[in-house]
Amino acid sequence: MKITKICCIGAGYVGGPTMAVIAQKCPHIQVTVVDLNEERISAWNDENTDNIPIYEPGLDTIVAEARGRNLFFSTEVDKAIDEAQIIFISVNTPTKTYGKGKGMAADLKYIELCARQIARVAKSNKIVVEKSTLPVRTAEAIKSILDTTGNGVQFQILSNPEFLAEGTAVQDLLSPDRILIGGDTTEEGQKAIQALVDVYSNWVSPEKILTTNVWSSELSKLTANAFLAQRISSINAMSELCEKTGADVNEVARAIGMDSRIGPKFLKASVGFGGSCFQKDILNLVYIAKSYGLNEVADYWEQVIIMNDHQKRRFSNNIVQTLYNTVADKKIAFLGWAFKKDTNDTRESAAIYVADDLINEQAKIAVYDPKVSRKKMVNDLNYLETRAAEENERSIFTFENPYLSCENAHAIAILTEWDEFVNYDWQRIYDGMQKPAFVFDGRNILNKEKLEAIGFVYQAIGS
């Protein structure tokens, strides 16, 4: 099958960048990204690509090149579904907040709505691709919905999970470690797999394109994120032991990272992992294990989440204890709110939970982040429903200048590893702070000796 038109339902952190790169690399294919959120689509279509809704280094250039040529953003969902040969589903799959599986299982209501809309609109055979991170055997449910339309249309369901790291998503798409495509072992299923392989083959070498059955593909995504999160929680667990024993977690990480069996990646001690995937996917894995009666398996993976939550609480508790057991009416400057550098994504960011703890202690939080808006910060706190929205508004102060955010602060907490923080004039920051001036480095990015020579009281995770 020669693919000439692709549709993606969902213009978020996965759908937008993925389709932009496909469009750039496949100028012969028309790629349409659809979403019911008019504000989001309008931002994607903004002539000034600095205003596109997702910040990823290099994404604006790719969008500018392909948009209007063969990349389109639209709210006309039915039209795009009708015209496309391949339909990617890239909608949100949050953790359920109600009913069976509350707090662990993935909420698939948006996936089901997409499937029903495709079933209603489609008049010709389609390849439907799961791009969202989904529990094992979701494809079976999607296929059940699509195959009962009674209109004679044939659907093939593929699983094509994303393995993007926010902040490097464009590079991950341009030079992926692997492309994973799962589908049926039938002749029709294999043809569908090959059609998607042919799309990626426009820029990805064949040895990096893996094909599996659909169930293996779905589980591989959950497993990859669980393993990565496990490494973070493991080194963070050791960071607490390092603080008690006088060891330095950075030295420990460097020593074990030189072991070729372990490797150095994801061994950076920090205030904890965030983002949309790690916690959600591990909780989903826990739920799946429990649903099959695998309680020991579930308990093992749940401990990764427990350790991550503990690390965030430990960080905020240390700030309070170090500041003489009270932060009431004290100004605590936060450098960073995004869950990691080079993204404006704040989902599950450690900053949210540390701020929440400190506001409970009546601290005043002064935040600077180069890419996150005040509105987003306040909404993040409101989502926790810990207190009235008005109190969050009163407790959060935001600045577009990092030096002003730190002025008259009692302490600074580094919550995101933005590169620019390392290059600040820390003498100037020190001179403008309350004394003693504390720095709590939750990302282990600053030079301890340099800051202590200036006069700071410096503390980093695990040292």
Secondary structure, 3 states (H helix, E strand, C coil): CCCCEEEEECCCCCHHHHHHHHHHHCCCCEEEEECCCHHHHHHHCCCCHHHCCCCCCCHHHHHHHHECCCEEEECCHHHHHHHCCEEEECCCCCECCCCCCCCCCECCHHHHHHHHHHHHHCCCCEEEEECCCCCCCHHHHHHHHHHCCCCCCCEEEEECCCCCCCCCHHHHHHCCCCEEEEECCCHHHHHHHHHHHHHHCCCCCHHHEEEEEHHHHHHHHHHHHHHHHHHHHHHHHHHHHHHHHCCCHHHHHHHHHCCCCCCCCCCCCCCCCCCCCHHHHHHHHHHHHHHCCCHHHHHHHHHHHHHHHHHHHHHHHHHHHHCCCCCCCCEEEEECCCCCCCCCCCCCCHHHHHHHHHHHCCCEEEEECCCCCHHHHHHHHHHHCCCCHHHHHHHEEECCCHHHHHCCCCEEEECCCCHHHHHCCHHHHHHCCCCCCEEEECCCCCCHHHHHHHCCEEEECCC
